[in-house]
Amino acid sequence: MMRRAVVTAAIWAVAGAAVARPVTAQTDSAALRRHAAAPAITWGKWAAAALALGSTALGIHQHYAGDNAYRALVLYCGDAITCGVGPDGHYVNSQAEAKYQEVVRDDRSARAWLVIGQVAAIGAAVLFVLELKHDAGPPNIPFSGLTLETASGVTRVGYRIPVRIRTP
């Protein structure tokens, strides 16, 4: 008889656990936040961050290419007579002018990539903030339990933990 009661209680416990739902305090707050923001914001922030990193890297690469082209121009124009500038502002020597145009092209390209990187970084920051704004998790309840009391020349520093006891 006792064994039958234990088996019945175990069956009821398993059945109760199977249909039980977690209370609000036991739910995963990350699961609540998962569907809070639109997928465009959730994935767009990472795409914008990747674009910022990639275009900045390309800008740095183009900047170094422009520096190398300028050094090649300086080495080519070691003699001031070889690389004279005409009245129109261009190099008289066509090879020197071609090297200078390469410097200008690389500098413009570097500037464009760096500006794109900065705009993408700002966009990623905005999307990160927008995702925080749409957070659907539980509210933040600040707790300040630190106490500081002064009385009759004595200063007490302590920590207060509020406890509420409700009686029926």
HELIX and SHEET records of a PDB file:
HELIX    1   1 MET A    2  VAL A   19  1                                  18    
HELIX    2   2 THR A   24  GLN A   26  5                                   3    
HELIX    3   3 SER A   29  ARG A   34  1                                   6    
HELIX    4   4 PRO A   39  TYR A   76  1                                  38    
HELIX    5   5 SER A   94  LYS A  133  1                                  40    
SHEET    1   A 2 LEU A 146  ALA A 151  0                                        
SHEET    2   A 2 VAL A 154  TYR A 159 -1                                        
END                                                                             
